[in-house]
Amino acid sequence: MSTQKVALITGASQGIGAGLVAGFRQRGFAVADLEGAMEEGARQGVRYEFPQDSHWNPKGHALAAEAARGLPFVQAILAGR
């Protein structure tokens, strides 16, 4: 059985984020960037982080799970392939 490394990140289009994405991909990671979805949610008043720090709250984790579910290798696992 092979393994797939995954990086779920925010801020890939800003500063160091773009370099991180490139580095992750060069090392064989599947990358899901949550920045766009988090920004869209924020415009609608959704908070994905706890107010006292920048850790994801349950909504942030749910968003990350949904992003991971969209990765091709996860779709293959869920489809039983």
Stockholm file with secondary structure:
# STOCKHOLM 1.0

chainA/1-81         MSTQKVALITGASQGIGAGLVAGFRQRGFAVADLEGAMEEGARQGVRYEFPQDSHWNPKGHALAAEAARGLPFVQAILAGR
#=GR chainA/1-81 SS CCCCEEEEESCTTSTHHHHHHHHHHHTTEEEEECHHHHHHHHHTTCCCBCTTSSSBCHHHHHHHHHHHHTSHHHHHHHTTC
#=GC SS_cons        CCCCEEEEESCTTSTHHHHHHHHHHHTTEEEEECHHHHHHHHHTTCCCBCTTSSSBCHHHHHHHHHHHHTSHHHHHHHTTC
//
